[in-house]
Amino acid sequence: MASRVVSYMTRDVYTVSPDDTLAHARKLMLTHDISRLPVVEGSKLRGIITITDIADALVRKYPSRPANSIYVREVMARDVVTIEGTKSVKTAASLMLKHNIGGVPVVAPDGTLEGIITRTDLTRYYSEKMKGVNLVKEFMREIYAKARREHSIFYVLKLMEIDATGKVLILDGGKLVGVITKRDIAFLATPVSVHGAPKYVKIKKPLVYKDRIGSTRVYLVPLAEDVMTPNPITVEPEEDLAKAADIMVKEGVGILPVVDGDNVLGVVTKVEVLQAIVSSRRVRRRL
């Protein structure tokens, strides 16, 4: 019998209202390590806000506005894809792939929010139920977004628009040194801080008062190396995809570079795990 959404969805869902601020939504996501929040009024679903929405709002849409002055209603998606708890996990995976989304609110027929099922939940399902079914190399993606340490965060954002997973590998002379996700950008401090101290350079310019020369702080555009997560966890192509899924769930990561020694062969993400669920290749290769 096919596993159902109700068996893998998260029931205790953190939510926000349309009148909450982006600062509040971002704090909830950071505190509870989540990437999306249903927007509700009472018990009724009104929309959803994701880590992608927050990153986009703070970096591009409203770069001059602090997060506590931007409201959820200005950023949230109102046309929300939903699912009922009685549907199969394969149906949930298909919906996420079709609409390129990372989670689907679970609602009752009357529109009451009952929970949410995410890529992480489905990745957990795969790690538990599909051991020995597929190898990493069968689903890894050989074309992936990559940048160098010295690329600006705005260049990285452009890459994220092209890559559906919103994740970029950082290479240094072909060697893997880090990874950047939209979470890294959304939770980037303003002004930019490195190791707890503001990163800036001082330049001298004439002051208005008596033409005296003074110093002023000019904040730099953050570079990829300023925000990347260094030394990412990797997997090998012959690894069981279920083990890779288990690593993603337990370590709280959404991408695993696939390597052979120092050579990066590709990447595997939760999206590829969802593709494996939909394909349902249940011919066990090894136990």
N, C-alpha and C positions, 0 to 999 in steps of 0.2 A: 504494500500500500504506500502511495506517495506521501512524503512528509508534507505537513501543512504549515502555512505561515504562522498560525497560532502557536505552534510548537517552538518556533525560533524567534518570534518577534520580541521586542522589549516592551514590557507593559508599563513600567514606571518611567514615563516620558517627561523630560524637562521641556517646558513650553515657555513662550513669551506671548505678550499681547501686542496688538498693533501700536499701542502708545508707549511701549518700552523703548529705551534708547539702544543704539547700536553698542554702546559701551557695556550696557547690562547684558545684551545677548552675547557679546564677545567674552565677557567674564564667565558666563555660564558655560560656554563651549570650552574655554581654557581650564576652568576648574574641574569639569566633569569629563574632559577628553572626548568631546563629541563634535561632530561636524555639521549638524543641522538641528534646527529647532522648529517644531510645528508652532504656528501662530494661531492662538485660539481666543475666542470670546465666550466665556462660560465653558461649556464642554464641546462647543462646535468648532470645527476646523475652519480657519479663514485664510490660511496661507502657510508658507514655509520660508524660512531664511537659512541660508547655508554659509559655510565658511567661504565659499567662492563669492557670494554676494557681499560679504563683509570686506574681503580683500579688494574687490572691484570698487566698492563704495569709497573706501579710505584712500586707495591709491589713485583712482582715476576720476570717479564721478564727483566726489566731494573732497578733494585733497586739502582744501583750506579750512574745512570744518572739523572740529574735534568730534570724536565718537559720541560724546555725551550730548551733542546737539543734533544728531541725526536719529530719526525715529524708524523703528522697524517697518512701519507702514510705507515708508519711502523706498524701501529696499526689497521687501519680501516679494516672493512670487505668489500670485493669487490663483492662478490656474494650476491646481495641484493634482498630480497623478496619485490615486489612492488604490487600495486593495482591501478585500475582506479577508478575515482570518481563516476562512474555510478554503481559500485557494491554495494551490500547491506552491512549494518553494521554487519549483521550476518556472511557474507563471510569474512569480515575483522577480526572478532573475531575468526573465524575458522582458518584463516591463522596464527594469532598470537599464538594460542594454538598449532597448528600443528608444527610450527617451533620454539616454545618457545622463542618468541621475544616480546618486549614491544611496538613496533611501526612499521608502514609500510609506506614508502614514497608513495605518490600518484603521479602518472606520467601520462602524455599524451602518446598517441600511438607513438610519435616520441622520447620519452625518456626525454622530458622536465619535470622538477620537478614542480608540481603544489601545493603541500602541503604535509602534513603528518598526519596520523591518529594514535593515540596511545591508550594504555590501559586506560589512563586517559580520553580521549575523549569518549571511549566506556562506561566507568564507568559513565560519565556524562549522556550519552544517557540512560543508565539503570535507573539512579536516576530520570530522567524526564519522561520516557515513561513506566516504569514497576513497578509503585508503587502498593503495595498490591498483587503482584504476588507470591513472595517467601519470606520465612523466612530465617534468617541467619543460623539457625541450619540445614536447608536443604542442604546448600552448604559449610558450614564451614569444614575445614580440621582438623581432630583430631591428625594427625601425623605432627609434625612441628619441625624445627631446634631450639635447645635451648642450651644455654651455661651458665656458671656461671660468676660472676663479675671478678674472678681472671684468667679466661682463656685468653691466648694470642690472639692477633689479627690474628695470623697465623692459630690458631685452628678455629677461627671464619670463616676465609676464606675457610677452608676445608669444614666446614658445609655448606657454601654458594654454594659450588660446588655440594653438594648433593641435596640441596633444590632448586628447579627450580625458586622460586621467589627471591632468593638471600637475604633473610631476616631472622634474628635470634633473638629470644626472649632471654633476659637475666633474669635469675631467681636467687634469693637469698634465699636458704632454701625452695624452692618451691613457693616463693612469686615473682610475676612479678615486676621487678624494671626498666626494660628498653628494648630497641630494637635497633638492629644495622642493617643498610642497606648498600649496596655497595656505596651509595652516601656518607655515613659517612666515609668510608675508602678512597674513591677517593679524598675527600676534606680534609683528615687528613693532618695537617701541618707537615713539616719536618724542624728541629727536632720536636719531639712530644711536643705539648704544652698543658698545662692544666690551664684553667682560665687565658690565656694570657701569662703565664710564662713558659719557657722551663722546662721540667721535666727531671731531671738528678740526679745522685748521684756522689759524688766525692770519688775517691779512691786515695790512695797515692802510688806512685811507684818511684823508683830511677830515677833521671834525668841523662842524659849523662854527663852534665857539672859538674865536681868535685863531683860527687856522692851525690849531694844535693837532699834532699827529697822535692818533689813538689806535687802539686795537678793537676789532669786532670779531665775533664768532660767525663763521660761515659754515653751515652744515653741509656735508657732502652727500651726494646720492649714494645710497648703500650699494655695495657690490655683491656679487654672488657669494663670495667667500665670507661676507659679513653675516649672512643669514642662513647659510647652508648647514645641514646636519652632517658633521664629518664622520668618516669611517662607517658607512652604512653596512648593514648586514647583507650578506650575499648568499646565493645558492649556486649549485652546479647543475648543469643541464640534465644529468641522469638522475637527479633527486626526484623522489615521489612528490607529485604536485600537492598531495594531501599534507605532506610534511611542510612544504612551503606555505600552504594555507595556515597551518598550525602556528608557524613562526610569525606570520603577519598578525594573527589574532593575539598571540601571547605577548609579542613585543610592541604591539600598537603601531605597526607601520603599514603603509599601503603600497609599497613597492619594494621589490627585491631584485637588484641587479643580478643577472645570470653570468657567471664568470668561469673561465678556464684559466687558472693561474692568475696572471695580471691582465688577461684579455677579457674585455667586456663583450659578451656575445649577444646580449639582449636584456630584456627586463620581463618580469612577471609581476602583475598587479592583481588586485581583487577583480578587476574587469575580466582578466583572463580566466580567473576562477569561475566567474559567473558564466563565461562562455563554455567552460567545461561542464557546468551543471546543465546548461541548456542542451548541449550535445549528448549528454547522458551516455557516454561510452562506458558501459558497465561490463567490459571484458577485463577481468582482473589479470594484471601482468605479473604481480609479485606480491607476496604477503609478508 
